């Protein structure tokens, strides 16, 4: 049986590993990160990483789950609140979503990796999202309700969600090409910050009734 002191130590060690993994994955991505580098970042023996998480893939899954559990519940709860207009909800979602990927730029690549890799597929990614306890249907239902009320132009909620996610994610997935060929010399991080308002305005104007 684990004593209280050992339990606290166990939790603290996991926390050190997860925090270090976020930093290394942020710098190197999933493929570029190495367990030894994460161990060095955490100031721990590499064997401890394997003891707690068994593999780099399992460690990344733990990071993925923690990041999404810290982000989506609060955002989706806001989507269901009555105190915000639908336009404000879209703006808040876009701002939060782009900031999430700015802080964790490895997430889109990780999702694509698990959709295309050997033995992987969309079902695997869906299972990981479900494991976070997040209900993405909240946004869908809110968009459908607004369209039925006539508050926004008629639009398939699925198409609206796809448009928002695509506009938010593509600059991160295409960053190596976009930053070099389209905007050489431009502060790309500043461009991403500006994109929060650009995407919000674009989507809101597209669905606003005239």
C-alpha positions as CSV (number, residue, x, y, z in Angstrom):
1,X,0.0,0.0,0.0
2,X,1.3,3.5,-0.9
3,X,1.8,5.8,2.1
4,X,0.3,9.3,2.0
5,X,3.9,10.7,1.6
6,X,4.6,8.4,-1.3
7,X,1.3,9.2,-2.9
8,X,2.1,13.0,-2.8
9,X,5.6,12.3,-4.2
10,X,4.0,10.1,-6.9
11,X,1.7,12.9,-7.9
12,X,4.5,15.5,-7.8
13,X,6.7,13.4,-10.1
14,X,3.9,12.9,-12.6
15,X,3.3,16.7,-12.6
16,X,7.0,17.4,-13.3
17,X,7.0,14.9,-16.2
18,X,3.8,16.3,-17.7
19,X,5.0,19.9,-17.4
20,X,8.4,19.1,-18.9
21,X,6.7,17.1,-21.7
22,X,4.6,20.1,-22.7
23,X,7.6,22.3,-23.0
24,X,9.6,19.7,-25.1
25,X,6.6,18.8,-27.3
26,X,6.1,22.5,-27.8
27,X,9.7,22.9,-29.0
28,X,10.2,19.7,-31.0
29,X,6.7,18.3,-31.8
30,X,5.7,14.7,-31.3
31,X,8.2,13.2,-33.7
32,X,11.1,15.4,-32.7
33,X,10.8,14.9,-29.0
34,X,12.8,12.3,-27.2
35,X,12.1,10.7,-23.8
36,X,15.7,11.5,-22.7
37,X,15.2,15.1,-23.5
38,X,11.9,15.2,-21.5
39,X,13.7,13.4,-18.6
40,X,16.5,16.0,-18.7
41,X,13.9,18.8,-18.8
42,X,12.2,17.4,-15.8
43,X,15.4,16.7,-14.0
44,X,14.6,13.0,-13.6
45,X,16.0,9.7,-14.6
46,X,14.6,8.5,-18.0
47,X,13.6,5.2,-16.3
48,X,11.0,7.1,-14.3
49,X,9.3,8.4,-17.4
50,X,8.9,4.8,-18.6
51,X,7.7,3.7,-15.2
52,X,5.0,6.3,-15.1
53,X,4.0,6.4,-18.8
54,X,5.6,3.4,-20.5
55,X,6.1,5.2,-23.9
56,X,6.3,8.6,-25.5
57,X,3.0,7.9,-27.2
58,X,1.3,7.3,-23.8
59,X,2.9,10.4,-22.4
60,X,1.7,12.5,-25.2
61,X,-1.8,11.1,-24.8
62,X,-1.7,12.2,-21.2
63,X,-0.6,15.7,-22.2
64,X,-3.3,15.8,-24.9
65,X,-6.0,14.8,-22.4
66,X,-4.9,17.3,-19.8
67,X,-4.7,20.2,-22.3
68,X,-8.1,19.6,-23.7
69,X,-9.7,19.0,-20.3
70,X,-8.4,22.4,-19.2
71,X,-9.7,24.2,-22.3
72,X,-12.9,22.8,-23.7
73,X,-15.1,22.4,-20.6
74,X,-14.8,26.1,-19.8
75,X,-15.3,27.2,-23.4
76,X,-18.2,24.8,-24.0
77,X,-19.9,25.8,-20.7
78,X,-19.7,29.4,-21.9
79,X,-21.4,28.4,-25.2
80,X,-24.4,27.2,-23.2
81,X,-24.7,30.3,-21.0
82,X,-27.5,32.9,-21.6
83,X,-25.4,35.9,-20.7
84,X,-23.5,36.1,-24.1
85,X,-24.8,36.8,-27.6
86,X,-24.0,34.1,-30.2
87,X,-21.6,36.5,-31.9
88,X,-19.8,37.0,-28.6
89,X,-19.6,33.2,-28.1
90,X,-18.1,32.8,-31.5
91,X,-15.5,35.5,-30.8
92,X,-14.6,34.0,-27.4
93,X,-14.3,30.5,-28.9
94,X,-12.1,31.6,-31.7
95,X,-9.8,33.6,-29.4
96,X,-9.5,30.7,-27.0
97,X,-9.0,28.1,-29.7
98,X,-6.3,30.0,-31.5
99,X,-4.5,30.7,-28.2
100,X,-4.7,27.1,-27.2
101,X,-2.9,26.0,-30.4
102,X,-0.4,28.9,-30.0
103,X,0.5,27.6,-26.6
104,X,0.5,23.9,-27.8
105,X,1.4,24.0,-31.6
106,X,2.0,20.2,-31.6
107,X,-1.7,19.4,-31.2
108,X,-2.8,19.6,-34.9
109,X,0.2,17.5,-36.0
110,X,-0.5,14.9,-33.3
111,X,-4.1,14.5,-34.4
112,X,-3.1,14.1,-38.1
113,X,-0.4,11.6,-37.1
114,X,-3.0,9.4,-35.3
115,X,-5.4,9.6,-38.1
116,X,-3.0,8.5,-40.8
117,X,-0.4,6.3,-39.0
118,X,-0.3,2.5,-39.2
119,X,-3.0,1.0,-37.1
120,X,-4.5,4.4,-36.4
121,X,-7.6,6.1,-37.8
122,X,-10.3,8.8,-37.1
123,X,-11.9,6.4,-34.5
124,X,-8.7,6.5,-32.4
125,X,-8.8,10.3,-32.4
126,X,-12.5,10.4,-31.5
127,X,-11.9,8.0,-28.7
128,X,-9.2,10.4,-27.3
129,X,-11.6,13.3,-27.5
130,X,-14.3,11.3,-25.7
131,X,-11.8,10.3,-23.0
132,X,-11.5,14.0,-22.1
133,X,-15.2,14.1,-21.2
134,X,-15.9,17.0,-23.7
135,X,-19.2,17.2,-25.5
136,X,-18.6,19.1,-28.8
137,X,-22.3,18.9,-29.5
138,X,-22.9,21.9,-27.4
139,X,-21.6,24.3,-30.1
140,X,-23.6,22.4,-32.8
141,X,-26.9,22.7,-30.8
142,X,-26.3,26.3,-30.0
143,X,-25.7,27.2,-33.7
144,X,-28.8,25.2,-34.7
145,X,-30.9,27.0,-32.1
146,X,-29.8,30.4,-33.4
147,X,-30.5,29.5,-37.0
148,X,-34.0,28.2,-36.1
149,X,-34.7,31.5,-34.2
150,X,-33.7,33.5,-37.2
151,X,-31.0,35.2,-35.3
152,X,-28.4,34.2,-38.0
153,X,-28.5,33.4,-41.6
154,X,-29.6,29.8,-42.4
155,X,-26.6,27.6,-42.3
156,X,-25.8,24.0,-41.5
157,X,-24.3,24.0,-38.0
158,X,-21.8,21.4,-39.2
159,X,-20.6,23.7,-42.0
160,X,-20.2,26.6,-39.6
161,X,-18.2,24.5,-37.1
162,X,-16.0,23.2,-40.0
163,X,-15.4,26.8,-41.2
164,X,-14.4,28.0,-37.8
165,X,-12.0,25.1,-37.0
166,X,-10.4,25.2,-40.5
167,X,-9.8,29.0,-40.3
168,X,-8.2,28.6,-36.9
169,X,-6.1,25.5,-37.5
170,X,-4.7,26.0,-41.1
171,X,-2.2,28.7,-40.2
172,X,-0.5,26.4,-37.7
173,X,-0.5,23.3,-40.0
174,X,0.8,25.3,-42.9
175,X,3.2,27.5,-40.9
176,X,6.4,26.2,-42.4
177,X,5.2,27.1,-46.0
178,X,3.1,30.2,-45.2
179,X,5.8,31.9,-43.1
180,X,8.5,31.4,-45.7
181,X,6.8,31.9,-49.0
182,X,3.8,34.1,-48.2
183,X,5.0,36.3,-45.4
184,X,8.9,36.2,-45.3
185,X,10.2,38.5,-42.7
186,X,6.8,39.1,-41.1
187,X,6.4,38.4,-37.3
188,X,4.3,35.2,-37.7
189,X,3.4,35.1,-34.0
190,X,1.9,38.6,-34.3
191,X,0.0,37.5,-37.4
192,X,-1.5,34.7,-35.4
193,X,-2.5,37.1,-32.7
194,X,-4.2,39.4,-35.2
195,X,-5.9,36.3,-36.7
196,X,-8.1,36.0,-33.6
197,X,-10.0,39.2,-34.6
198,X,-9.8,38.5,-38.3
199,X,-11.4,35.1,-38.1
200,X,-14.0,36.2,-35.6
201,X,-15.0,39.1,-37.8
202,X,-15.0,37.0,-40.9
203,X,-17.3,34.3,-39.4
204,X,-19.6,36.8,-37.7
205,X,-20.1,38.9,-40.8
206,X,-20.7,35.7,-42.9
207,X,-23.6,34.6,-40.7
208,X,-25.1,38.0,-39.6
209,X,-28.5,38.7,-41.1
210,X,-28.4,41.9,-43.3
